[in-house]
């Protein structure tokens, strides 16, 4: 289960500021580094509170980040960046804003297009500073090197990974998440958990990452329900922010597995929020992998506060109950997914080899279809 001899490379932001009330550290660090021309990449809600960053000099805000950003959304913010020519790019929002910020920091003026950099380590370099300030607790994108963009033509997500997209500074202020509504808190919290669980049970799992992964799962088990019930619970919000960051740490060297591959078509084809999609799929993929990851599956359930088990039916029922108990709708039919699309979804998911090849148990297209049907 544990192989200490496997080589691994771990990259983290050089500076991580973590704690309530630290959002204005973005301005402090910008002044300290002599940065005075900033492009903030944000969604509409967070665009209205960019003043919290306390930034010096000229500040331009792109406040049109979409959930599950696509190529047109990326091209729009890249065009703005070409005009602004910032010396600092800040991702201020959820994972979508932070993913776009990574690409805005490396593509303008590089001579490279998005298509040129899809895949691992194809980015030539970066000339501007990059800060990340998350406002949700889910993706952990502030600590990672990946960006995901949906191609409308194929309805698939394209992934860029580059060490040049690692933030210089990540500022994690859990107080920024106090405004997140219960349904979004639940879904994003399950996304953080899924990152940790999938890394922990991956064929590529590593003791250095297991430490973060298991603790991230424990934090979700301890704090997610509390934050859903009382959004002003600052301790719970801080615990989830830490879980999210730990999950982001796991994505670089280990990455996700079947859970995310099977969840992706729900977002790209039917616009189900990513965390919600992960919750829908999580019980089925964890249960499917249980026979070959028995010890780790038991640890996952224990970390979530559930009775330890590696029995497939027990694992599925217990984790389904965990997600449903957060108020998450767990039926695809109730979310408007047409049943006649399940076949196409299974075909798409089965083609996401960059994730499925990490899964500890081979998963066929027919088995993916059976998961969708069980979730329907």
C-alpha positions as CSV (number, residue, x, y, z in Angstrom):
1,X,0.0,0.0,0.0
2,X,2.9,2.4,0.8
3,X,6.0,2.6,-1.3
4,X,8.6,5.0,0.1
5,X,10.9,4.5,-2.9
6,X,8.7,6.1,-5.6
7,X,10.2,9.4,-6.7
8,X,8.0,12.5,-6.3
9,X,8.3,16.2,-6.8
10,X,6.4,18.6,-4.6
11,X,5.9,22.3,-5.5
12,X,4.3,24.8,-3.2
13,X,3.8,28.6,-3.4
14,X,6.9,30.2,-1.9
15,X,4.7,32.1,0.6
16,X,1.4,30.9,2.1
17,X,-0.5,33.3,4.3
18,X,-3.3,31.5,6.2
19,X,-5.8,33.0,8.6
20,X,-8.8,35.1,9.2
21,X,-8.6,38.7,8.2
22,X,-5.5,38.3,6.0
23,X,-7.0,39.3,2.7
24,X,-5.3,42.7,2.7
25,X,-1.9,40.9,2.7
26,X,-2.2,41.0,-1.1
27,X,-1.7,44.8,-1.0
28,X,1.0,44.5,1.5
29,X,3.0,42.1,-0.6
30,X,2.3,44.1,-3.8
31,X,3.8,47.2,-2.1
32,X,6.8,45.2,-0.8
33,X,7.6,44.0,-4.2
34,X,7.1,47.3,-6.0
35,X,4.1,46.0,-8.0
36,X,1.7,48.7,-9.1
37,X,-0.3,47.5,-12.2
38,X,-2.7,44.7,-11.2
39,X,-5.2,42.7,-13.1
40,X,-7.6,40.9,-10.8
41,X,-9.4,37.9,-12.3
42,X,-12.7,37.3,-10.5
43,X,-16.4,36.4,-10.8
44,X,-19.1,39.1,-10.6
45,X,-19.7,38.7,-6.8
46,X,-16.0,39.0,-5.8
47,X,-15.4,41.7,-8.3
48,X,-17.5,43.9,-6.1
49,X,-15.2,43.4,-3.1
50,X,-11.8,43.7,-4.7
51,X,-11.2,46.7,-2.4
52,X,-10.6,44.1,0.4
53,X,-7.3,43.3,-1.3
54,X,-6.0,46.9,-0.6
55,X,-4.0,47.0,-3.8
56,X,-1.7,49.9,-4.7
57,X,-1.5,51.6,-8.1
58,X,-3.6,50.9,-11.1
59,X,-6.1,48.0,-10.6
60,X,-8.2,46.6,-13.4
61,X,-10.8,44.0,-12.7
62,X,-12.0,41.3,-15.0
63,X,-15.2,40.3,-13.2
64,X,-16.8,37.9,-15.8
65,X,-15.3,34.5,-14.8
66,X,-17.8,31.8,-15.5
67,X,-18.3,28.6,-13.5
68,X,-16.4,25.8,-15.5
69,X,-14.7,28.5,-17.6
70,X,-14.5,27.8,-21.3
71,X,-12.3,28.9,-24.2
72,X,-14.3,32.1,-25.0
73,X,-14.1,33.1,-21.4
74,X,-10.3,32.6,-21.4
75,X,-9.9,34.5,-24.7
76,X,-11.9,37.5,-23.3
77,X,-9.7,37.9,-20.2
78,X,-6.5,37.3,-22.3
79,X,-7.5,40.1,-24.6
80,X,-7.9,42.4,-21.6
81,X,-4.5,41.3,-20.2
82,X,-2.9,42.2,-23.5
83,X,-4.2,45.8,-23.1
84,X,-3.4,46.2,-19.4
85,X,0.0,44.6,-19.4
86,X,0.0,44.0,-15.7
87,X,3.0,43.3,-13.5
88,X,0.7,41.4,-11.1
89,X,-2.1,39.0,-11.8
90,X,-4.4,38.0,-8.9
91,X,-7.0,35.2,-8.9
92,X,-9.7,36.3,-6.5
93,X,-12.6,33.8,-6.3
94,X,-13.1,30.1,-6.6
95,X,-11.2,27.6,-8.7
96,X,-12.5,29.0,-12.0
97,X,-11.0,32.4,-11.2
98,X,-7.7,31.0,-10.0
99,X,-7.4,28.7,-13.0
100,X,-7.9,31.6,-15.4
101,X,-5.5,33.7,-13.5
102,X,-2.8,31.1,-14.0
103,X,-3.2,31.2,-17.7
104,X,-3.4,35.0,-17.8
105,X,-0.1,35.1,-16.0
106,X,1.7,33.0,-18.5
107,X,0.1,33.4,-22.0
108,X,0.0,37.1,-22.9
109,X,3.2,38.1,-24.7
110,X,4.6,34.6,-24.6
111,X,4.0,33.7,-28.3
112,X,2.1,30.6,-27.0
113,X,-1.6,29.9,-27.5
114,X,-3.7,27.9,-25.2
115,X,-3.5,24.9,-27.5
116,X,0.3,25.1,-27.4
117,X,0.3,24.6,-23.6
118,X,-2.3,21.9,-23.0
119,X,-0.6,19.0,-21.3
120,X,2.2,18.8,-18.8
121,X,5.1,21.4,-18.6
122,X,4.7,23.0,-22.0
123,X,4.6,26.6,-20.7
124,X,7.8,28.5,-21.6
125,X,7.9,30.8,-18.6
126,X,6.3,33.7,-16.7
127,X,7.3,37.3,-16.5
128,X,4.6,38.7,-14.1
129,X,3.8,38.1,-10.4
130,X,0.9,35.8,-9.6
131,X,-1.0,35.9,-6.3
132,X,-4.0,33.6,-5.5
133,X,-6.7,34.5,-3.0
134,X,-9.4,31.8,-2.8
135,X,-13.0,32.7,-1.7
136,X,-14.4,29.2,-1.5
137,X,-13.1,26.0,0.1
138,X,-13.1,23.4,-2.7
139,X,-10.5,23.3,-5.4
140,X,-7.3,24.2,-3.6
141,X,-6.2,25.8,-6.9
142,X,-4.2,28.4,-4.9
143,X,-1.6,25.8,-4.1
144,X,-1.5,23.9,-7.4
145,X,0.0,24.1,-10.9
146,X,-3.0,23.0,-13.0
147,X,-5.7,24.9,-14.9
148,X,-8.8,23.4,-16.5
149,X,-10.6,25.0,-19.4
150,X,-13.7,23.5,-21.2
151,X,-13.6,23.3,-25.0
152,X,-17.2,24.0,-26.2
153,X,-16.5,22.2,-29.4
154,X,-15.8,18.9,-27.7
155,X,-17.5,19.5,-24.3
156,X,-14.3,18.2,-22.7
157,X,-12.0,19.8,-20.2
158,X,-8.4,20.5,-21.3
159,X,-5.8,20.5,-18.6
160,X,-2.6,22.6,-18.5
161,X,0.0,21.8,-15.9
162,X,3.1,23.9,-15.4
163,X,5.4,24.9,-12.6
164,X,5.3,28.4,-14.1
165,X,1.7,28.6,-13.0
166,X,2.4,28.1,-9.3
167,X,1.5,31.2,-7.3
168,X,4.3,33.3,-5.8
169,X,2.0,34.0,-2.9
170,X,-1.2,32.3,-1.8
171,X,-3.4,34.2,0.7
172,X,-6.0,31.9,2.3
173,X,-8.4,34.0,4.4
174,X,-11.2,31.7,5.6
175,X,-13.4,34.7,6.5
176,X,-13.9,35.3,2.8
177,X,-15.9,32.1,2.7
178,X,-18.4,33.3,5.4
179,X,-20.7,34.5,2.6
180,X,-20.8,31.2,0.7
181,X,-24.4,29.7,0.9
182,X,-25.1,26.3,2.4
183,X,-25.5,24.4,-0.9
184,X,-22.3,25.8,-2.4
185,X,-20.5,25.1,0.9
186,X,-21.6,21.5,0.8
187,X,-20.6,21.0,-2.8
188,X,-17.3,22.7,-2.7
189,X,-16.5,20.8,0.6
190,X,-17.1,17.5,-1.1
191,X,-14.9,18.6,-4.0
192,X,-12.0,19.2,-1.5
193,X,-12.7,15.8,0.0
194,X,-12.8,14.1,-3.4
195,X,-9.3,15.5,-4.2
196,X,-8.0,14.1,-1.0
197,X,-9.8,10.7,-1.2
198,X,-8.8,10.1,-4.9
199,X,-5.2,11.0,-4.2
200,X,-5.1,8.8,-1.1
201,X,-6.5,5.8,-3.1
202,X,-4.7,6.4,-6.4
203,X,-2.2,4.0,-8.0
204,X,0.1,7.0,-7.8
205,X,-0.4,7.6,-4.1
206,X,2.7,8.5,-2.1
207,X,3.4,8.7,1.7
208,X,4.3,12.4,1.3
209,X,0.8,13.1,-0.1
210,X,-1.1,10.6,2.1
211,X,-0.3,12.8,5.1
212,X,-2.1,15.8,3.5
213,X,-4.8,13.6,1.9
214,X,-5.9,11.8,5.1
215,X,-5.9,15.0,7.2
216,X,-7.9,16.8,4.6
217,X,-10.5,14.1,4.7
218,X,-10.6,14.3,8.5
219,X,-11.1,18.1,8.4
220,X,-14.0,17.7,6.0
221,X,-15.5,15.0,8.2
222,X,-15.2,17.2,11.2
223,X,-16.2,20.6,9.8
224,X,-18.3,20.4,6.6
225,X,-21.6,19.7,8.3
226,X,-20.9,22.5,10.8
227,X,-20.3,25.0,8.1
228,X,-23.4,24.0,6.2
229,X,-25.5,24.4,9.3
230,X,-23.9,27.6,10.4
231,X,-22.1,29.6,7.7
232,X,-20.7,32.0,10.4
233,X,-18.9,29.2,12.2
234,X,-15.4,30.6,11.7
235,X,-13.6,27.6,13.1
236,X,-15.4,25.3,10.6
237,X,-14.7,27.7,7.8
238,X,-11.0,27.7,8.6
239,X,-11.0,23.9,8.8
240,X,-12.5,23.6,5.4
241,X,-10.1,26.2,3.9
242,X,-7.2,24.1,5.2
243,X,-8.8,20.9,3.8
244,X,-9.2,22.6,0.4
245,X,-5.6,23.7,0.4
246,X,-4.4,20.2,1.3
247,X,-6.5,18.8,-1.5
248,X,-4.8,21.2,-3.9
249,X,-1.4,20.1,-2.7
250,X,-2.4,16.5,-3.7
251,X,-3.3,17.4,-7.2
252,X,0.1,18.2,-8.5
253,X,2.2,15.1,-7.8
254,X,-0.7,12.6,-7.6
255,X,-3.9,14.0,-9.1
256,X,-7.4,12.6,-9.1
257,X,-8.8,9.3,-10.5
258,X,-12.1,7.8,-11.5
259,X,-14.2,10.1,-9.4
260,X,-13.3,13.2,-11.3
261,X,-13.3,11.5,-14.7
262,X,-16.8,10.2,-14.2
263,X,-18.0,13.6,-12.7
264,X,-16.6,15.7,-15.5
265,X,-19.4,15.1,-18.2
266,X,-22.0,16.2,-15.6
267,X,-20.4,19.6,-15.6
268,X,-19.4,20.0,-19.3
269,X,-22.6,18.5,-20.8
270,X,-25.2,19.5,-18.2
271,X,-23.6,22.4,-16.2
272,X,-24.0,20.7,-12.8
273,X,-21.5,22.5,-10.5
274,X,-18.3,20.6,-10.2
275,X,-18.5,19.9,-6.5
276,X,-22.1,18.7,-6.8
277,X,-21.0,16.4,-9.7
278,X,-18.2,15.0,-7.5
279,X,-20.7,14.3,-4.7
280,X,-23.0,12.4,-7.0
281,X,-20.3,10.1,-8.2
282,X,-18.2,9.8,-5.0
283,X,-20.1,6.9,-3.4
284,X,-19.9,4.8,-6.5
285,X,-16.2,5.2,-7.3
286,X,-15.1,4.8,-3.7
287,X,-17.1,1.6,-3.4
288,X,-15.9,0.3,-6.8
289,X,-12.3,0.7,-5.6
290,X,-12.8,-0.7,-2.2
291,X,-11.9,-4.3,-3.0
292,X,-8.4,-3.3,-4.1
293,X,-7.9,-0.5,-1.6
294,X,-9.5,-2.1,1.5
295,X,-7.3,-0.6,4.2
296,X,-7.3,2.9,2.8
297,X,-11.1,2.7,2.2
298,X,-11.6,1.9,5.9
299,X,-9.4,4.9,6.8
300,X,-11.4,7.2,4.5
301,X,-14.7,6.2,6.2
302,X,-13.2,6.5,9.7
303,X,-11.9,10.0,8.8
304,X,-15.4,11.0,7.7
305,X,-16.8,9.8,11.0
306,X,-18.4,6.7,9.5
307,X,-18.1,3.1,10.5
308,X,-15.0,1.5,8.9
309,X,-15.7,-0.9,6.1
310,X,-14.4,-2.1,2.8
311,X,-17.6,-3.9,1.7
312,X,-18.8,-2.3,-1.5
313,X,-22.4,-2.0,-0.6
314,X,-21.7,-0.7,2.8
315,X,-19.2,1.9,1.5
316,X,-21.6,3.1,-1.1
317,X,-24.5,3.4,1.2
318,X,-22.5,5.1,4.0
319,X,-20.9,7.7,1.7
320,X,-24.2,8.3,-0.2
321,X,-25.8,9.1,3.2
322,X,-22.9,11.4,4.1
323,X,-23.4,13.5,1.0
324,X,-27.2,13.4,1.1
325,X,-27.1,14.4,4.8
326,X,-25.5,17.7,3.7
327,X,-28.6,18.5,1.6
328,X,-27.0,17.6,-1.7
329,X,-29.4,16.2,-4.3
330,X,-28.0,12.8,-5.2
331,X,-30.3,11.9,-8.2
332,X,-29.3,12.8,-11.8
333,X,-32.9,12.7,-12.8
334,X,-33.8,15.5,-10.4
335,X,-31.1,17.7,-11.9
336,X,-32.4,17.5,-15.4
337,X,-30.0,15.0,-16.9
338,X,-31.8,13.2,-19.7
339,X,-31.5,9.4,-19.4
340,X,-30.8,9.0,-23.1
341,X,-27.5,10.9,-22.6
342,X,-26.0,8.5,-20.1
343,X,-24.5,6.4,-22.9
344,X,-22.7,9.4,-24.4
345,X,-21.5,10.5,-20.9
346,X,-20.1,7.1,-20.2
347,X,-18.2,7.2,-23.5
348,X,-16.8,10.6,-22.7
349,X,-15.8,9.7,-19.2
350,X,-14.1,6.5,-20.3
351,X,-11.9,8.5,-22.7
352,X,-10.4,10.7,-19.9
353,X,-7.3,8.5,-19.6
354,X,-5.2,11.1,-17.8
355,X,-7.3,10.4,-14.7
356,X,-8.7,6.9,-15.2
357,X,-5.2,5.5,-15.7
358,X,-4.5,6.6,-12.1
359,X,-7.4,4.6,-10.8
360,X,-6.4,1.5,-8.7
361,X,-8.9,-0.7,-10.4
362,X,-9.7,-0.8,-14.2
363,X,-13.0,0.8,-14.9
364,X,-14.8,-0.1,-18.2
365,X,-17.2,2.1,-20.1
366,X,-20.1,-0.3,-19.1
367,X,-19.2,0.0,-15.4
368,X,-19.2,3.8,-15.7
369,X,-22.6,3.6,-17.4
370,X,-23.8,1.4,-14.5
371,X,-22.7,4.1,-12.1
372,X,-24.7,6.7,-13.9
373,X,-27.7,4.5,-14.0
374,X,-27.4,3.8,-10.2
375,X,-27.2,7.6,-9.6
376,X,-30.1,8.3,-11.9
